[in-house]
Amino acid sequence: MLQKTKKNEYPARLLISPWLMSRIILDCDLMKFPHSGLYQYCQNLGQHINKVLTATNQPLMKMYLPRRKKLILPYEPYHLVEHKWHKLIQPFLLDCRVWHAPFQSGRILPDKKRFPYLKVVLTIHDLNVLHEGKPEHIQQKSLAHTQSLIDQSDALVCISEFTKNDVLTHCSTGDKPVYVIYNGVSKLPETTGNVVAYRPTREFLLGIGYINQKKNFHVLLPLLQSNPDLELIIIGHHDNPDYVNQMRTQAQQLGVEKRLHLPGTVSEEDKCWYLHNCKALLHPSLAEGFGLPVIEAMQVGKPVFLSTLTSLPEVGGDAAFYFHSFEASLIQEVYSEGMKAFESLERKEAIRQNAARFDWEASARQYLSVYQSIR
């Protein structure tokens, strides 16, 4: 049964308390995975919150960073690096008043018994475990961990209305406020140089994301049969080698293996080049909390083709094209009709306007408002 939640509105004017703002820590532990969406989330949220605080001459929020040296970040005074001895003592928590835990499968470091004055904000990106066809015991284990974090929190932030509805349906939130704050999207550079990874020799379709069963990229292969002048490039970590092999085998069976390219993880510069130069972005995912590549592609005016599942219709809006099922004939029909519709100036403008809804500075101000509301 869907639980009621408080009416959560952000104040029209953000009034920042220096006493509070000097004592916020964002846990960036998951930035140890440098090519993940969570890396981008923590990096952008931390930078934009501190940009707002700098503009108002307020003390900066701390970013609690992992020990690993994979961070592509120049040192900043507000960086706080994790050390092994922090498992025993955490002196930085003595004057902390708000701890932001940015992921529902992560951690909450402060012990509320030792630091009863400390407030916790938890961001929940998704409950995708419920939508991936995983065994019941795996679903329940994941939900139990998320529930344990909710129990330790004072306010919850979901990154989509779809995620919020999942949380209210499957978790117990009590009287904790539950907000929806969309992720922002960073502006892609106008000039992107030359691609270092695989360079296509013809027009190409693009997919971005970890390559696994959930992303569902294999349903796109029939498009190469009906469009012999196109290549399909899917960039991202080969998360499931069996699935990658399955895709390659299917491509061979369809006779399109020479036009399927899976270069793996690429640099941000190469990703940007692919986005600027692709014919369209295709994202037939079975489960998403948000879907950042969708907005990145729309930002540069590219047509996007999505599944109708989980949060994707909420993010793509009326400007995207949708696969309502994954039969080869329907995939081909939606793509063909979508590319014809894309030729209109109205559709191209609608795509860019949809991307403009997602702004990191606006998101940062909303998070600051949440922090202040629980002081």
C-alpha positions, -999 to +999 in steps of 0.1 A: +000+000+000+013+034-010+023+054+021+015+091+024+045+114+027+048+150+039+043+177+014+079+186+006+083+220-009+116+240-012+116+275+000+114+302-027+145+318-013+174+298+000+187+313+034+219+294+043+230+292+079+268+294+083+266+273+115+250+245+095+269+248+062+303+245+078+294+211+091+282+191+062+300+161+048+292+143+015+303+107+016+321+101-017+332+065-010+317+053-043+340+076-063+364+047-061+346+035-092+358+061-117+337+052-147+304+050-129+274+073-128+278+075-091+313+090-096+298+117-117+270+122-093+292+128-063+317+150-082+291+172-097+269+175-066+299+184-044+313+209-069+280+227-075+270+228-038+303+245-031+299+268-060+266+280-045+283+283-011+313+302-025+290+327-042+273+335-009+306+336+011+297+305+031+320+278+045+323+249+021+309+214+024+335+186+028+337+158+003+349+126+020+369+109-006+382+073-009+419+063-004+422+049-039+443+070-063+419+066-093+402+099-087+404+123-116+402+153-093+427+180-085+431+187-048+406+211-033+406+225+003+372+209+009+385+174+002+387+150+031+406+118+023+396+086+040+423+067+061+424+032+075+424+045+110+390+061+104+375+027+110+384+032+147+380+069+152+365+097+131+376+130+145+360+148+115+326+138+128+330+158+160+318+191+144+297+175+116+260+182+118+248+167+085+261+135+069+249+129+033+249+093+023+245+093-015+235+057-023+210+032-011+234+003-012+263+022+004+270+030+040+262+055+068+295+060+086+283+079+117+271+060+147+240+078+159+245+065+194+279+083+196+268+113+176+231+118+185+231+154+173+242+144+137+215+144+110+216+120+080+203+127+045+201+095+023+198+097-015+181+067-031+188+063-068+167+033-075+153+000-062+162-017-095+167-050-078+129-053-079+127-049-117+156-070-129+141-105-125+164-114-097+155-142-072+133-133-043+161-138-017+184-113-035+156-087-037+148-091+000+185-089+010+189-057-010+157-042+004+167-050+039+200-031+035+183-001+021+157-002+049+186-002+075+199+030+059+165+046+059+161+037+096+193+056+103+183+087+082+164+119+090+155+128+054+153+109+021+160+122-014+149+102-045+163+111-079+130+104-097+093+102-089+094+066-101+120+058-074+100+077-048+070+056-055+090+024-053+104+035-019+070+044-005+056+011-017+083-013-006+100+004+023+089+019+056+097+056+058+077+065+089+074+103+092+107+111+075+103+137+047+108+122+012+120+146-016+125+142-053+156+160-066+166+153-102+202+149-111+217+176-133+238+172-164+271+189-171+275+208-203+294+189-229+323+207-245+315+222-279+348+210-295+358+175-287+390+168-307+396+134-322+384+100-309+411+078-294+391+046-291+374+029-321+367+055-349+337+046-370+339+046-408+303+054-414+272+068-396+267+051-362+241+045-335+254+048-299+247+030-266+263+040-233+263+020-201+276-011-183+272-040-208+250-065-189+216-081-192+198-052-175+209-028-202+193-050-229+215-038-257+212-070-277+176-061-288+192-034-310+211-058-333+183-062-358+186-025-366+219-033-382+201-058-405+176-033-417+201-004-419+232-018-437+249+016-438+250+020-400+273+008-372+264+002-336+289+014-310+282+006-273+307+021-249+310+011-212+324-015-189+320-052-199+301-059-167+289-094-177+313-113-201+287-139-208+263-113-220+290-096-241+297-130-257+260-136-263+258-103-281+287-111-303+273-145-311+239-131-320+256-105-342+274-133-361+241-152-365+226-120-380+256-114-402+263-079-387+293-087-365+316-064-384+293-034-376+290-041-339+317-024-318+321-028-281+353-008-272+347-010-234+354+019-211+365+051-229+377+085-217+353+113-211+367+130-242+360+100-264+325+097-249+319+133-257+331+127-293+307+098-297+278+118-284+284+147-307+289+125-338+263+097-334+232+096-354+211+087-323+214+073-288+196+041-280+189+031-244+165+001-242+173-006-205+151-027-183+157-007-151+171+028-145+170+051-115+176+081-138+195+076-171+222+102-175+233+093-211+198+101-222+201+137-211+237+141-223+225+131-258+195+154-257+217+182-246+235+181-279+203+177-298+204+140-306+173+118-309+170+092-282+152+059-282+142+044-249+124+016-232+092+026-214+104+010-182+111+024-147+123+061-147+131+065-184+097+080-196+100+105-167+135+116-178+130+114-216+096+131-215+076+137-247+108+145-266+121+109-267+110+079-288+100+047-270+102+010-276+070-004-261+083-039-266+114-055-279+104-075-310+127-069-339+100-056-361+088-030-335+124-019-328+129-013-365+095+005-369+101+028-339+136+037-351+125+044-387+095+065-377+114+083-350+142+094-373+116+108-397+099+127-369+133+140-358+137+160-390+112+186-378+126+218-362+099+215-334+111+181-324+148+192-323+139+221-301+118+200-278+148+176-273+171+205-262+144+220-240+138+187-222+175+184-214+174+219-200+151+207-172+181+190-155+205+215-140+231+208-114+230+243-098+192+240-093+198+205-078+225+218-055+202+245-042+175+220-035+199+198-016+211+227+005+175+234+013+170+198+025+202+200+047+190+232+063+155+218+069+168+191+093+192+211+114 
